[in-house]
Amino acid sequence: MKVLIETERLILRKLEYIDGNDLFEMDSDPEVHLYIENNPVKSIDEIRKVIVMLKKQYAENGIARWAVVEKLTNECIGWSGLKYFDQPLNNHNNFYELGYRFKKKHWGKGFATESSIGILDYGFKNLNIDKIYAITDPKNLNSKKVLTKLGFDFIETFDYEGDPTDWFELKKTTWECKKPNR
Ligand SMILES: CC(C)(COP(=O)(O)OP(=O)(O)OC[C@H]1O[C@@H](n2cnc3c(N)ncnc32)[C@H](O)[C@@H]1OP(=O)(O)O)[C@@H](O)C(=O)NCCC(=O)NCCS
């Protein structure tokens, strides 16, 4: 499988059907889903549908969430990546949003930050994106901490389908002068 990004400890590549069991382990965990709709998956079939959707995004947009594989073990530990939005959200249209999700047993090891640094570099340098956005539940402190470490600015809390949601942005110019090491 083609390696899209390589960092010190991680490889990023497209998600494939063989990742189904790893994604199921991650997405059936209620703690992982606490701040993302709180609706963990119940069957591997739901995961297959997600992979079908991601493959469509890869084909249409050239990019989407990518598998994060730990080099040491070759395990798919979660995903990280840029989603292209062609529908309006919080008065923005046609933009890229950074997202990440990892198996609970791999939290607290710096993998979200490390994979995101690789992705943001790719987005700003290879895709020449001017601004990358991120959204999170205001109570999701782990995610907000990652965004702050990456240099994102909190802009505002907006109403996302009835739920208060925090909106962050990172400018290419900020990344160029303040990119974190890890
Ligand atoms: C959000 C989420 C990805 C954050 O993951 P995380 O593991 O806490 O984030 P990081 O990769 O930044 O790692 C955090 C810690 O690892 C520690 N760490 C350990 N070893 C490290 C290393 N070698 N290098 C860097 N950091 C390391 C860091 O000290 C850091 O803690 P600190 O920020 O207090 O210093 C994770 O909680 C998750 O998957 N949540 C469920 C899904 C979700 O909510 N996604 C976001 C939706 S908006």
The ligand as an SDF file (V2000), in Angstrom:
LIG
                    3D

 48 50  0  0  0  0  0  0  0  0999 V2000
   -8.5170   13.5540   20.6040 C   0  0  0  0  0  0  0  0  0  0  0  0
   -7.4440   12.4800   20.6580 C   0  0  0  0  0  0  0  0  0  0  0  0
   -7.0730   12.0760   19.2410 C   0  0  0  0  0  0  0  0  0  0  0  0
   -6.2220   13.0520   21.3900 C   0  0  0  0  0  0  0  0  0  0  0  0
   -5.2480   12.0560   21.4860 O   0  0  0  0  0  0  0  0  0  0  0  0
   -4.0130   12.2220   22.4980 P   0  0  0  0  0  0  0  0  0  0  0  0
   -3.2880   10.9560   22.5010 O   0  0  0  0  0  0  0  0  0  0  0  0
   -4.5420   12.7500   23.7880 O   0  0  0  0  0  0  0  0  0  0  0  0
   -3.1790   13.4140   21.8420 O   0  0  0  0  0  0  0  0  0  0  0  0
   -1.6250   13.5870   21.5860 P   0  0  0  0  0  0  0  0  0  0  0  0
   -1.2170   12.8260   20.4010 O   0  0  0  0  0  0  0  0  0  0  0  0
   -1.3450   15.0380   21.5250 O   0  0  0  0  0  0  0  0  0  0  0  0
   -0.9100   12.9580   22.8410 O   0  0  0  0  0  0  0  0  0  0  0  0
   -1.1370   13.4770   24.1250 C   0  0  0  0  0  0  0  0  0  0  0  0
   -0.0290   13.2620   25.0930 C   0  0  0  0  0  0  0  0  0  0  0  0
    0.9070   12.2700   24.7240 O   0  0  0  0  0  0  0  0  0  0  0  0
    2.1050   12.5560   25.4440 C   0  0  0  0  0  0  0  0  0  0  0  0
    3.2500   11.8610   24.8340 N   0  0  0  0  0  0  0  0  0  0  0  0
    3.7370   10.6820   25.2770 C   0  0  0  0  0  0  0  0  0  0  0  0
    4.7520   10.2820   24.5000 N   0  0  0  0  0  0  0  0  0  0  0  0
    4.9430   11.2430   23.5650 C   0  0  0  0  0  0  0  0  0  0  0  0
    5.8520   11.3890   22.4990 C   0  0  0  0  0  0  0  0  0  0  0  0
    6.7840   10.4720   22.2430 N   0  0  0  0  0  0  0  0  0  0  0  0
    5.7520   12.4730   21.7110 N   0  0  0  0  0  0  0  0  0  0  0  0
    4.8350   13.4060   21.9590 C   0  0  0  0  0  0  0  0  0  0  0  0
    3.9310   13.3400   22.9790 N   0  0  0  0  0  0  0  0  0  0  0  0
    3.9830   12.2300   23.7770 C   0  0  0  0  0  0  0  0  0  0  0  0
    2.2170   14.0460   25.4040 C   0  0  0  0  0  0  0  0  0  0  0  0
    2.8870   14.4990   26.5590 O   0  0  0  0  0  0  0  0  0  0  0  0
    0.7780   14.5120   25.3250 C   0  0  0  0  0  0  0  0  0  0  0  0
    0.3110   15.0200   26.5290 O   0  0  0  0  0  0  0  0  0  0  0  0
    0.3470   16.6040   26.8360 P   0  0  0  0  0  0  0  0  0  0  0  0
   -0.3630   17.2780   25.7020 O   0  0  0  0  0  0  0  0  0  0  0  0
   -0.3900   16.6800   28.1260 O   0  0  0  0  0  0  0  0  0  0  0  0
    1.7630   16.9740   26.9100 O   0  0  0  0  0  0  0  0  0  0  0  0
   -7.9580   11.2140   21.4050 C   0  0  0  0  0  0  0  0  0  0  0  0
   -8.3440   11.5990   22.6900 O   0  0  0  0  0  0  0  0  0  0  0  0
   -9.1150   10.5240   20.7170 C   0  0  0  0  0  0  0  0  0  0  0  0
   -8.9300    9.7140   19.7960 O   0  0  0  0  0  0  0  0  0  0  0  0
  -10.3690   10.8460   21.1520 N   0  0  0  0  0  0  0  0  0  0  0  0
  -11.5490   10.2470   20.6000 C   0  0  0  0  0  0  0  0  0  0  0  0
  -11.9100   10.8030   19.2450 C   0  0  0  0  0  0  0  0  0  0  0  0
  -12.0420   12.3030   19.2670 C   0  0  0  0  0  0  0  0  0  0  0  0
  -12.6030   12.8850   20.1880 O   0  0  0  0  0  0  0  0  0  0  0  0
  -11.5160   12.9400   18.2020 N   0  0  0  0  0  0  0  0  0  0  0  0
  -11.5240   14.3700   18.0750 C   0  0  0  0  0  0  0  0  0  0  0  0
  -12.8210   14.8570   17.6160 C   0  0  0  0  0  0  0  0  0  0  0  0
  -12.8340   16.6220   17.4790 S   0  0  0  0  0  0  0  0  0  0  0  0
  1  2  1  0
  2  3  1  0
  2  4  1  0
  2 36  1  0
  4  5  1  0
  5  6  1  0
  6  7  2  0
  6  8  1  0
  6  9  1  0
  9 10  1  0
 10 11  2  0
 10 12  1  0
 10 13  1  0
 13 14  1  0
 14 15  1  0
 15 16  1  0
 15 30  1  0
 16 17  1  0
 17 18  1  0
 17 28  1  0
 18 19  1  0
 18 27  1  0
 19 20  2  0
 20 21  1  0
 21 22  1  0
 21 27  2  0
 22 23  1  0
 22 24  2  0
 24 25  1  0
 25 26  2  0
 26 27  1  0
 28 29  1  0
 28 30  1  0
 30 31  1  0
 31 32  1  0
 32 33  2  0
 32 34  1  0
 32 35  1  0
 36 37  1  0
 36 38  1  0
 38 39  2  0
 38 40  1  0
 40 41  1  0
 41 42  1  0
 42 43  1  0
 43 44  2  0
 43 45  1  0
 45 46  1  0
 46 47  1  0
 47 48  1  0
M  END
$$$$
